[in-house]
Amino acid sequence: MKIVSLVPSITEALFDLGLTENEIVGRTKFCIHPQDKIKNIVVIGGTKNINIDKIKALQPDLILANKEENVKEQVEALMTNFKVNVTNVETIEDNYYLLKNLGKLFGKEERAQLFNLKIYEILHQTKLNTKIKTAYLIWKNPYMTIGSDTFIHRILSEIGFDNIFKDKTRYPIITTEDLAKADVIMLSSEPFPFKEKHIEELRAFYPEKKIMIVDGEAFSWYGTHIAKCENYFKELLAEIHAMQI
C-alpha cells in the first residue's frame, strides 16, 4: 500500500507503528519525525498548500489528512481521485481511537495498543498536586491562545494546568492585559517560534510571573508523540513545583 500523509504527527505515528519508506511515499515539509526516515520521502508541499499534481504523480492508495491541519477544499479535490481518510483529534479519547484505527488499518493493532497504554500511563502518573492557572500562547502579533476545544488544552488539563482561557473556543486573539490572571505563561515553540526575547517582552508587563518557553510538539502533536514525552513532562512539572515551594 502506498500512503501519502498530510499530517506531521500522523507521519511520525505511522513510522512508530512499524510502517516504512516503501509504504509512506509522500509527506509535507512539516513532517520532520523521524528525521532519519523521512528524508528520502517526496515532499508534497505544506499542510495548508498541498501540491495536488505531485500527489497525483505518486498515485497513492490512501491519503491521510486532518480536519484542522489541512484545507477543506484541497482535501475535497483529492477525494475525487483518491481514497482520503480525514481525522479529527480534539480529545485524549480521539487520540486513543486514532491510534487504534491506524493499527487496525495497517495490521499493527498490538503496537498501537502499546502506545495507547504508554500515553495513558504518562497522563495519569504525571500530574501537578494543585491546579496552576496557566496561559498558553501559540502566536504573536497578535497574541493567540488556546480554548477548551483544542488538543493542547486537554493535555494541559490532564497534567494539572488550569487554562485561564478555558471559557474560549479554538484559538482566540488576546491582549497582554488578558494574561493578568495567569500564574504561569507558556510560550510555545510552535507554530510561532517564541524565543527568550519574547519572554523579556512579557516580563516587562509581568515581572512576578513565571514565563517560559515550552515544547509545542509535546502539547500539540497527537498520535504516538505523547508516549515519548514522559521525561519532558516530569522535568516541566518539577520546574513548576520548585516555583510553588
Buried (B, 14 or more C-beta within 10 A) or exposed (E): EBBBBBBBBBBBBBBBBBBEEEBBBBBBEBBBBEEEBBEEBBBBBBBEEBBBEBBEEBEBEBBBBBEBBBBEEBBEBBEEEBEBBBBEBBBBEBBBEBBBBBBEBBEBBEBBBBBBEBBBEBBEEBBBEEEBEBBBBBBBEEBBBBBBBBBBBBBBBBBBBBBBBBEBEEBBEBEEEBBEEBBBBBBBBBEBEBEEEBBEBBEEEBEEBBBBBBBBBBBBBBBBBBBBBBEBBBEBBEEBEEEEE
